[in-house]
Amino acid sequence: MKISTAIVKKQGALLNIENAQLDDPKPNEVLVKIVSSGVCHTDAAGRDMGMTPYPLALGHEGAGIIEKIGSSVTTVRPGDHVVLSFSYCGHCENCLSGHPANCVHLNELNFGGHNFDGSHRIHDESGNDISTFFGQSSFSSYSVVDEHGVTKVSKDVDINVLGPLGCGFQTGAGTVLNYLKPEFGSSIVIFGTGAVGLSAIMAAKIIGMDNIIAVDVYDNRLKIAKELGATRVINSTIENPNEIIQKVTRFGVDYSIDTTGCKRHP
């Protein structure tokens, strides 16, 4: 079918909205009409770093509506609202033991630009292959995605705001809930209060952590962090985080998360 998609043709080039051809879903795949998509820093990395072969259709925080399903798909049906996320094989030891983020084929399926069988889903109007990103390429009008890459969500929730659940939200919350697994009453400092940092704050609040300290350089973000559960916020352009953390916790925090990717103090 004919779609519109955002394509980067070479490393560091600007994205262009172009017409392309999208294959029909295979037995294990679904066709999703994209309603909205978040924009993640990893999309910029995909554009600039050559992590996936060019030409490349970007986007990996998609949300949409199922329009067609493959013959072996059982978890969703046409009309379902879904959030798209990373791709995994579902068959390796890590996937079968409940750790799909550690899928043996994770890099291949998300950054290789092709399907598990080596084929491509997206082609330009001349029939040349275009690489997919995170198995979805959601900067598109439609996407074909493996059944493993979609999660059904309630139709009562505005689908326009759900895309980041597929990446930024699960990254922040998952780091706290599934990796750090902090104790009730323990303390944490979170540097950066974008989607990932705010998700980590909400997870820390759910667990019942005592001191939840948020550090950023923007007061508007810190205001939201306070609303979502931070017990203390620090604007590091005004206050010294080390001094404040020592005062608040006496002996320092038990856990720390850096979501900024910044190599230097602002």
N, C-alpha and C positions, 0 to 999 in steps of 0.2 A: 504494500500500500504506500501511497505518497504521504510524506510527512514533512514538517518543517523542523529543523534542528540547528543548534548552535555548534558550529564546527571551527576548530583551530587547525590550520593546514600545516603549520610548521612551528617549531619551538619559539615561544615568545610572541607569536603573531596575535593580532586581534581576532576575536571571535566574529564570525559572520553567520547570520541566519540564512540557511540555504534549504532548498528542497532536496529530499533524499528518498530512497526506497527502503522500506522496512519489511523484512520477511514475516510471513505468518508464523504464529507460535507453533513450536514443536510440541510433541505430546506432554513434555514436562514444563511447558512455558505458558505464560499468560500475556494477553495484550491489554495494556493499560492506557486509558486516555488521561494524559497528565493535566491535572487541574492547577497545581502549583509546585514550585521547587525552591528549596532553600539554596543559598549560595554559601559555600564553605571555602575556607582558605585552601583546602586540598584541591579544589577546582583550579585555583590559581597555580598551584604546584603542578597539576596536570598540564596546564597550558605552557608553563615556563621551564619545567625541569626534564621533560622527555621521559617521564616515568611510564608512559604508555605510547605505543607507536602512533605517529601521525600519518594521515589526517585523523582527527579524533573528535568525537561528539561528546561533549562534557555534560556534567550534571550528575549528582548522586544523593540528593535529598528530596526525591520526588514523592508526590502524593497524588492519587488519582482514583479513577473508577475502572473496574474490570469490565472490558467489553467482550473478550473472547478467552476461552480457556482451552488448553490442550487436552487430549483424550485421557491422559493419566492423572490430571490435576484433581485433587479431592478437597483441598482446604479452603478454596474460594470458588465463587461462581459469578457470572456476569451480573453487574449491578452493585457488587460489593465495593465499599470504599476501602482503599488500602494505602499503606505507607510503604515505600520502597526502601530497601537497605542493601547492605553489601551482599555479595554472592558467595556461596560456599557449596561444596559438592554434595554434602549430606550422606556420604558413603564411607569416608575415611574414619579411622579410629577416633580422632578428636571430635568429628561431627557426631558420631554415634554415641559418644560419651557425654554429649551435652556442651561441647566447647567449639561451636562453629567458628568463632573468631580466631581459633587456632587451626582452622582447616589446612590440611597439607597442601591443598591447591589454591589457597587464598590469594596469593600474589598473581598466580596465573589467571584466575577467574576475574579478578578485579582490575588488574593492571596490564594483562597480556593483550587486551583489546579484542579478544575473540572468545567464542564459546568453548565449552569443555572439549568438544569434538574437533576444535580447530577452525570451525566455520565462523562466518561473520553474519550478523543480523542486519546491518545497515550498509547501504551502498549508495554511491552518488548516482546522478542521472545517466552516467555513462557505464554503470555497472561495476565501478571500482569499489573495493572494500573500504569501509570507514570503521575505525576502532571504536568499541564501546568503552565506557568508563564505569567502574564498579558494577559491571554487569547490567547497567540500566540506562545511562546517558539520558537523564531526565530533563535536560534543557531542550526538550522536544515536545511536539504536540502529542505524540504517542511513543510508548516504549514497549518492547517485548522483554519480559523478565522471567527468569527461572522461578518456579513456584516457591523455592526456598527464599527468594528475595522479596517477597511481599508479606505484609502482615495486615490482617483485616482489622479495621477500626470502626467505631460506632458512627452511624450516619447522623447522630445527634450533635456531633462535634464538627465545627467548621473545618473542612478539609484544607482550606487555604492556609491554615496555621500549623499543620501537622508535619510538614516535610522534614523539619530538623529532628523529629523523633528518630528518623532513620540513621542519623549520624551524630550530630552534636550532642543531643540529649542523652543518647545511650552511652556516648563516650564519657560524659561527665558523671552521670548517675552510676553507670556501670563501674567506673573506676572506684567509686566509694563503696557501692553495695557488693560488688563481686570480687574486687581485687584487694582493696585495703581492708574491708570488713572491720571497721573500727568498733571499739567497745562503746556501749552506752556510757555517756558522761565523759568521754575522751574529747580531745580538742583538735582542731584542724585549722590551717590557714590555706586559703585558696587565692592564688595570684591570677588576676584576670577574671572579669565578670561579664564575659560574653555568653553565648548559648551554652558552651561547655562548662564554664565556671559556675553559672547560675544553676545548671542542672546538678552539679556537684553539691552546691549549697542546699538545694532542696532535698537531696538524698541524705545529707548530713543531718538535716532537720528531722527527717522521717526516723532516722536511727535514734535520735535523742542525744546527739553530741552536745557537750556543755558549751565550749567556746568555739564558735564558728566565725572565723575572722576572714573578711574579704578585703583584698587589696587591688586597687585599680588607679587610673589617672583621670577618670571621668566621674564627676559627681552624679550625673544622671544614672549611670550604671550602678553606682554604689547605692543610690536610693532604691533601685529595684532589688538589689542584693539584700538590703535591710528588710524590705517587704516580704522577701521569699524565705527569710530565716537566718540571715547573718546576725550574729549578736554584737559584732563590732565591725565597722568599716573604716578603711584607711585610704586616704588619697595620698599616694606615695610622692606626689609633687609638693605636698605641704607638710606631711608628717613622716617621721622615720619609722618604717615598719618594724625594724628590729627592736627599737626602744618601746614601741607601743605593745608589741607582742610579749616582751619581757614583763611589762607592767601588768598586762591582762592575765597572763598565765603563770607568772613567777618563774617557772622552770622551762618555759618554752612549750611549743605545741607537740602533740603526739604524731600528727600527720601533716603533710604538706603536699599541695598539688599546684603545679605551674601550668596554666593553660594559655600563657601569652606567647610562647615561642620567641621571646625577646632575649637577646644575648647580653643586653646591657641594662643597667638601671636607668629609667627615664630621667 
